[in-house]
Every structure is written in C-alpha cells, then in structure tokens.
Amino acid sequence: CAEAAAVPSSSMSEHKKLARLAIRAFYRHSSAMERLARTGNAKYDNSKIAEVLVDALSRRTWVKEDDLAAAVLLSAKQVRKALLYLEEQRFVTRAHVKEKDKDREDRTRARGEENGVDEHVIQERIRNIDKTIVTYVCLNYSRVVDAVNLRVGTARKNLKHRAEKGPVSVLFKCVADLEICGKRYSSLDASRLLDMTTMQFKCSVCAAEVVQCGGGEDGGVPEPRTREAVRAALAKFEQQVLPIQKQLDRVKGTVPPQYGTLNEYTRARKKSRRQ
C-alpha cells in the first residue's frame, strides 16, 4: 500500500479525513492498475483521478456526475469510469433518475419568446421534451469505514498467516563471485548438490561451496519467498497503514455524515427552502 500522506485539514470531519487518507493509501493505485489491465496501455494510467473525485465529493452531498466532472475539469467519461470503480469498492453511492434538460427548456422558451410564439404553445413544447437519465453520486461514509476496515484487516491477516504458518522457501547460492558464477538454487536442488565425500553442498557449475541464503543471513535483503521477507513486509505494512488505523480508531463509535437516499435528500432540500 502507498504511504498515507497529505493529511486533510483539522476542521474536516473525521469520516471525511478517513475517506481522503484511504483513497491515497489503497485505491488510487488499485484503480490505475485495474485500468491498465483492461487497456494494456500505459497512456491511460491516471492514478490520481479517484483521489481528485473523493476530495471533491467530501466537499459535497449529492451531486450530478456531469456537474462533478465540470467542477474537477475532467471529461464526463473519465469521471464515470472512476466512479464506477469507486462504487465497486463501496466508496460511493450512485442514483439514476429521469429528468428534463433544464438548459433545453430554457432554450425552447427563449426561442419561442423571440419568435412571438404564444405561451400555451411554448408550454406544450416544453412538456414534449423527453426526459433523460441523470446520475447523481455521493460519498457513503458508513460503507467507507466498512470497506477500509475489511481491506486493512484482510491484508494484515494474510501477512500474519504467511509470516507464522505460510510455506517457506529455502534458497541456496554459490559463494563464488558473481563474475565467476554466483548461481542460485532452490531447496529442490539440495539433494543433487550434496557432495557425499565432504558432506558439503557444491555448485554444479563451478564446484564452489553452496550456502543457504534468503533470510538476510548474508547481509543482503531477504528473498521475497522467505518467511523473513514476509515478516519484513508485515512490519512495513504496519508502518504504512498506521495513519489509516489511527483514523479508524477516531471514527469508531461515531455517527458518519448521513445524506439518505437521493429522494430523501431532495425532499429535505425542498422542505428547507419552503421554510
């Protein structure tokens, strides 16, 4: 996971801080790799789109996808793809409704008034404008907490299992200089490398001694398949995920921002305007 940097402002709610930290730590690069796997072309790698969208959504409630795209200066297609990924990751909630195009209604009325068309004809033309499907989106903070808890917990559990009970690879290498040999062997090669006269492992290429390595005994970096390397990865993971874990502890037991469904939100706004 990437290091959780760029801590949000202290005036922001703890749940919004968590969303911003998590998208930087886990989902930014996941989104980019998923797109690269689909397209196979590096020019489509824009790993910060998800980060930009979550930052923008943390300052909004329900918002139209097209309005969000305009606000962050990205194309509607780019934003839609990123939001689909965030929806799959349980970060956002999307709602689809049929609405009339307000801009088209205004243009119809302006054109009619300009040409001296009667009001009832203008109204009829406006009523005949077809509705189009419009998508709204908002951050779902309750699901963000659950998704981040699951992601951190699963990664930690897997690393701990591999460090404590996972399969271990025993690796060997020739002690000769790399310019001469330096060949490496797996544990499957051990039986054929054993010299029965000296009871030592001998390199099949240069006949130099072969010693066990991989756990950092030789001063090198532990091999990725060894238990020592998994323990090092677990320690690094705990260090990197520490800001996320602290933020999860802060939001534990607190009520996240609740926007309700799109219908509930719309009704509440209309009610507040009348009051």
Legacy VTK file of the C-alpha trace (Angstrom):
# vtk DataFile Version 3.0
C-alpha trace
ASCII
DATASET POLYDATA
POINTS 275 float
0.000 0.000 0.000
1.144 3.542 -0.609
2.059 5.656 2.372
-0.859 7.679 3.719
0.314 11.226 3.197
-1.431 14.555 2.682
-3.433 14.588 5.912
-6.593 16.702 5.475
-7.403 19.877 7.341
-8.212 19.585 11.052
-11.526 21.382 10.510
-12.819 18.485 8.387
-14.932 15.713 9.934
-13.073 12.548 10.903
-15.010 10.403 8.408
-14.074 12.722 5.538
-10.435 12.581 6.634
-10.643 8.778 6.580
-12.044 8.760 3.033
-9.254 11.040 1.814
-6.499 9.066 3.556
-7.829 5.703 2.378
-8.133 6.704 -1.274
-4.470 7.775 -1.243
-3.260 4.704 0.645
-5.105 1.909 -1.139
-7.427 2.740 -4.005
-5.516 5.225 -6.158
-3.004 2.697 -7.476
-5.548 -0.150 -7.460
-7.759 1.862 -9.805
-4.835 2.629 -12.116
-3.659 -0.993 -12.248
-7.184 -2.207 -12.967
-7.489 0.196 -15.915
-4.046 -0.806 -17.193
-5.025 -4.483 -17.003
-8.105 -3.765 -19.126
-6.461 -1.498 -21.705
-2.895 -2.784 -21.745
-1.723 0.735 -22.493
0.200 2.938 -20.044
-1.124 6.157 -21.557
-4.430 5.505 -19.752
-2.716 5.462 -16.353
-4.075 8.439 -14.439
-3.838 7.174 -10.892
-4.974 10.416 -9.247
-8.497 10.626 -10.704
-10.026 8.644 -7.815
-8.168 10.856 -5.335
-9.416 14.060 -7.007
-13.022 12.810 -7.072
-13.076 11.746 -3.421
-11.619 15.112 -2.389
-14.335 16.886 -4.401
-17.135 14.648 -3.084
-16.010 15.206 0.516
-16.983 18.887 -0.001
-20.401 17.992 -1.447
-23.517 15.972 -0.689
-25.489 14.516 -3.628
-24.206 15.951 -6.909
-24.785 15.283 -10.607
-21.952 13.366 -12.246
-21.778 15.903 -15.075
-21.589 18.801 -12.595
-18.852 16.961 -10.692
-16.890 16.427 -13.919
-17.163 20.121 -14.748
-16.052 21.095 -11.230
-12.874 18.974 -11.364
-12.143 19.870 -15.010
-12.304 16.282 -16.279
-14.330 14.688 -19.044
-17.635 13.069 -18.109
-16.353 9.742 -19.491
-13.261 9.769 -17.259
-15.317 10.638 -14.194
-17.941 7.982 -14.941
-15.310 5.244 -15.232
-13.637 6.272 -11.982
-16.970 6.480 -10.145
-17.923 3.007 -11.356
-14.678 1.736 -9.794
-15.363 3.620 -6.546
-18.881 2.199 -6.474
-17.467 -1.326 -6.821
-15.134 -0.563 -3.917
-18.126 0.579 -1.790
-16.877 4.168 -1.573
-19.761 5.958 -3.275
-23.482 5.562 -3.849
-24.943 6.387 -7.255
-28.594 7.012 -8.139
-30.183 7.272 -11.578
-33.283 9.415 -12.168
-35.160 10.724 -15.200
-35.079 14.494 -15.532
-35.874 17.055 -18.181
-32.982 19.020 -19.594
-33.323 22.455 -17.947
-30.988 24.055 -20.476
-33.095 22.723 -23.318
-36.261 24.039 -21.657
-34.676 27.483 -21.324
-33.571 27.427 -24.951
-37.061 26.369 -26.076
-38.679 29.180 -24.107
-36.173 31.794 -25.293
-36.594 30.748 -28.907
-40.391 30.814 -28.624
-40.489 34.242 -26.994
-38.067 35.567 -29.577
-40.350 34.374 -32.385
-43.528 35.642 -30.689
-44.985 32.179 -30.016
-47.988 32.030 -27.679
-47.353 30.974 -24.083
-49.556 27.876 -24.271
-47.602 26.690 -27.343
-44.315 27.223 -25.517
-45.635 25.248 -22.534
-46.713 22.437 -24.854
-43.281 22.297 -26.456
-41.632 22.181 -23.039
-43.934 19.340 -21.935
-42.977 17.373 -25.042
-39.263 17.465 -24.205
-38.179 13.921 -23.406
-36.676 13.151 -20.023
-33.133 11.818 -19.908
-31.457 9.635 -17.308
-29.272 11.692 -14.963
-26.860 10.123 -12.461
-26.201 11.567 -9.014
-23.412 10.468 -6.695
-22.317 10.971 -3.077
-19.783 9.500 -0.687
-21.183 6.746 1.533
-19.186 7.206 4.725
-20.655 4.187 6.546
-19.556 1.908 3.728
-16.171 3.647 3.524
-15.464 2.681 7.138
-16.528 -0.928 6.499
-14.516 -1.177 3.261
-11.329 0.229 4.806
-11.661 -1.965 7.920
-12.086 -5.011 5.693
-9.159 -4.103 3.473
-6.756 -3.414 6.343
-7.912 -6.446 8.334
-7.664 -8.848 5.389
-4.194 -7.653 4.372
-2.934 -7.885 7.962
-4.433 -11.349 8.467
-2.893 -12.704 5.252
0.554 -11.309 6.031
0.465 -12.644 9.604
-0.590 -16.085 8.385
2.218 -16.169 5.810
4.743 -14.946 8.400
3.714 -17.521 11.024
2.372 -20.559 9.174
2.858 -19.963 5.471
5.091 -22.065 3.208
8.791 -21.332 3.478
11.250 -21.400 0.583
14.822 -22.431 1.432
17.244 -20.865 -1.014
20.926 -21.546 -1.683
23.623 -19.702 -3.587
27.134 -20.292 -4.766
29.752 -18.391 -2.719
31.863 -17.679 -5.793
31.959 -14.112 -7.079
29.109 -13.107 -9.342
31.604 -12.519 -12.161
32.607 -16.186 -11.922
29.323 -17.914 -11.019
27.008 -16.893 -8.150
24.348 -19.396 -9.264
21.258 -19.786 -7.058
19.403 -22.974 -6.184
16.087 -23.900 -4.584
15.502 -26.490 -1.863
14.537 -28.976 -4.609
18.116 -28.852 -5.886
19.691 -29.566 -2.490
19.870 -33.371 -2.812
21.865 -33.320 -6.067
24.248 -30.637 -4.755
25.369 -32.622 -1.708
28.948 -33.938 -2.024
28.926 -37.257 -0.135
32.694 -37.214 0.418
32.845 -33.815 2.139
29.152 -33.648 3.166
29.014 -30.127 1.780
26.849 -28.571 -0.902
28.844 -27.957 -4.091
27.899 -25.777 -7.037
27.138 -27.842 -10.133
28.726 -25.132 -12.323
31.980 -24.127 -10.644
32.211 -26.669 -7.754
32.439 -23.868 -5.170
30.618 -24.182 -1.844
26.878 -23.523 -1.803
25.357 -21.930 1.320
21.823 -21.258 2.457
20.597 -17.697 1.990
17.419 -15.714 1.648
16.751 -14.734 5.247
19.254 -11.915 5.324
21.961 -14.079 6.931
24.445 -12.969 4.277
23.741 -9.299 4.881
21.554 -8.992 1.794
17.869 -8.178 1.502
15.658 -11.189 2.418
14.338 -13.070 -0.607
10.639 -12.385 -1.260
9.647 -16.041 -0.839
11.164 -16.496 2.621
9.424 -16.090 5.962
11.869 -13.356 6.961
10.840 -11.337 3.915
7.156 -11.752 4.783
7.844 -10.551 8.327
9.666 -7.530 6.915
6.685 -6.864 4.608
4.321 -7.122 7.575
6.385 -4.612 9.574
6.447 -2.235 6.600
2.688 -2.645 6.124
2.012 -1.810 9.780
4.169 1.309 9.485
2.473 2.469 6.286
-1.062 1.750 7.485
-0.582 3.439 10.880
-2.250 6.763 9.846
-5.251 4.821 8.484
-5.505 2.724 11.652
-5.386 5.818 13.857
-8.140 7.419 11.771
-10.253 4.257 12.006
-9.878 4.401 15.800
-11.050 8.033 15.776
-14.232 7.299 13.819
-15.061 4.177 15.811
-18.339 4.645 17.654
-19.122 7.988 15.967
-22.000 8.667 13.572
-20.869 9.302 9.977
-22.441 12.009 7.774
-25.790 10.716 6.535
-27.311 12.073 3.318
-30.056 9.475 2.930
-31.313 8.349 -0.456
-31.487 10.820 -3.319
-35.280 11.106 -2.895
-34.934 11.774 0.830
-32.230 14.356 0.209
-34.317 16.095 -2.489
-37.418 16.223 -0.285
-35.398 17.609 2.638
-33.955 20.367 0.436
-37.387 21.344 -0.895
-38.750 21.440 2.661
-35.890 23.633 3.894
-36.419 26.058 1.005
-40.107 26.437 1.786
-39.272 27.191 5.405
LINES 1 276
275 0 1 2 3 4 5 6 7 8 9 10 11 12 13 14 15 16 17 18 19 20 21 22 23 24 25 26 27 28 29 30 31 32 33 34 35 36 37 38 39 40 41 42 43 44 45 46 47 48 49 50 51 52 53 54 55 56 57 58 59 60 61 62 63 64 65 66 67 68 69 70 71 72 73 74 75 76 77 78 79 80 81 82 83 84 85 86 87 88 89 90 91 92 93 94 95 96 97 98 99 100 101 102 103 104 105 106 107 108 109 110 111 112 113 114 115 116 117 118 119 120 121 122 123 124 125 126 127 128 129 130 131 132 133 134 135 136 137 138 139 140 141 142 143 144 145 146 147 148 149 150 151 152 153 154 155 156 157 158 159 160 161 162 163 164 165 166 167 168 169 170 171 172 173 174 175 176 177 178 179 180 181 182 183 184 185 186 187 188 189 190 191 192 193 194 195 196 197 198 199 200 201 202 203 204 205 206 207 208 209 210 211 212 213 214 215 216 217 218 219 220 221 222 223 224 225 226 227 228 229 230 231 232 233 234 235 236 237 238 239 240 241 242 243 244 245 246 247 248 249 250 251 252 253 254 255 256 257 258 259 260 261 262 263 264 265 266 267 268 269 270 271 272 273 274
